[in-house]
Amino acid sequence: MWQEIERTYLPWYHYGELSAQSSGRLWQMKQHIYNLPFYYIDYTLALTGALQLWRKSQANHELALSDYVQLCGRGGTLPFSGLLESAGLLSPFSEGCFKSVIADARSYLL
């Protein structure tokens, strides 16, 4: 999967005879994967909410911006799931949430 991502987004990367890198194991050099594993999880959770706000903005930019500003104002007052719910967003842990936001992003990009 890492090699596929690199071929798509970093086509100029060439590793020659470096076996670890050319076999798709370069991701293992990302120390935060091991030292701070929740780093990526946290970003994924936040990105899921951001993509839902982006989707809202496609239909009504002003409403989405207002929801975002209000959401930011509630920061620290509710747990993550409560913050999402207060902004009318699905929790990433809800059934179908990831499929929905990924489908929207894919449709937009392709």
C-alpha positions as CSV (number, residue, x, y, z in Angstrom):
1,M,0.0,0.0,0.0
2,W,2.9,2.4,0.9
3,Q,4.5,1.8,-2.5
4,E,1.2,2.5,-4.3
5,I,0.8,5.8,-2.4
6,E,4.4,6.7,-3.2
7,R,3.9,5.9,-6.9
8,T,0.8,8.1,-7.0
9,Y,1.9,11.1,-5.0
10,L,5.8,10.9,-5.0
11,P,6.6,9.5,-8.5
12,W,10.0,11.1,-8.4
13,Y,11.2,8.9,-5.5
14,H,13.7,6.3,-6.7
15,Y,15.6,4.2,-4.1
16,G,17.9,2.3,-6.4
17,E,19.3,-0.7,-4.5
18,L,18.2,0.3,-1.1
19,S,16.2,-2.8,-0.3
20,A,14.1,-1.6,2.6
21,Q,13.0,1.6,0.8
22,S,12.4,0.0,-2.6
23,S,10.4,-2.9,-1.0
24,G,7.8,-0.5,0.5
25,R,9.1,-0.5,4.1
26,L,10.1,3.2,4.2
27,W,7.0,3.9,6.4
28,Q,8.8,1.9,9.2
29,M,11.3,4.8,9.5
30,K,8.5,7.1,10.6
31,Q,9.3,7.0,14.3
32,H,6.1,8.6,15.5
33,I,4.2,5.5,14.3
34,Y,6.0,3.5,17.1
35,N,6.6,6.3,19.6
36,L,3.3,8.2,19.3
37,P,0.8,5.8,17.7
38,F,-2.2,7.9,18.5
39,Y,-0.7,10.7,16.4
40,Y,-2.2,9.4,13.2
41,I,-5.4,8.2,14.9
42,D,-6.0,11.7,16.3
43,Y,-5.4,13.3,12.8
44,T,-7.7,10.8,11.2
45,L,-10.5,11.5,13.7
46,A,-10.1,15.3,13.1
47,L,-9.9,14.9,9.4
48,T,-13.2,12.9,9.4
49,G,-14.9,15.8,11.0
50,A,-13.2,18.3,8.7
51,L,-14.3,16.4,5.6
52,Q,-17.9,16.5,6.9
53,L,-17.7,20.2,7.4
54,W,-16.2,20.5,3.9
55,R,-19.2,18.5,2.6
56,K,-21.6,20.9,4.4
57,S,-19.7,23.8,2.8
58,Q,-20.4,22.4,-0.7
59,A,-24.1,22.8,0.0
60,N,-24.0,26.0,2.1
61,H,-20.7,27.7,2.8
62,E,-22.1,30.3,5.2
63,L,-23.8,27.6,7.3
64,A,-20.8,25.4,7.4
65,L,-18.5,28.3,8.4
66,S,-21.0,29.2,11.2
67,D,-21.1,25.6,12.4
68,Y,-17.3,25.5,12.4
69,V,-16.9,28.8,14.3
70,Q,-19.5,27.6,16.9
71,L,-17.8,24.2,17.1
72,C,-14.4,25.9,17.8
73,G,-16.1,28.0,20.6
74,R,-17.3,24.8,22.3
75,G,-13.8,23.3,22.3
76,G,-12.8,21.9,25.6
77,T,-16.3,21.9,27.0
78,L,-17.5,18.5,25.7
79,P,-15.9,15.2,24.8
80,F,-15.0,14.7,21.2
81,S,-18.1,12.8,20.3
82,G,-20.2,15.5,22.0
83,L,-18.5,18.2,20.0
84,L,-19.2,16.5,16.8
85,E,-22.8,15.9,17.7
86,S,-23.2,19.5,18.7
87,A,-22.1,20.5,15.1
88,G,-24.4,18.0,13.4
89,L,-21.4,15.8,12.5
90,L,-21.2,12.0,12.7
91,S,-18.6,10.4,14.9
92,P,-15.9,8.5,13.0
93,F,-17.0,5.5,15.1
94,S,-20.5,5.6,13.6
95,E,-21.4,2.9,11.1
96,G,-20.7,4.2,7.6
97,C,-19.1,7.5,8.5
98,F,-15.7,6.7,6.9
99,K,-17.3,5.3,3.8
100,S,-19.4,8.4,3.4
101,V,-16.6,11.0,3.7
102,I,-14.2,8.9,1.6
103,A,-16.8,8.5,-1.1
104,D,-17.4,12.3,-1.1
105,A,-13.7,13.1,-1.3
106,R,-13.1,10.5,-3.9
107,S,-16.0,11.9,-6.0
108,Y,-14.6,15.4,-5.8
109,L,-11.1,14.4,-6.6
110,L,-11.8,12.1,-9.5
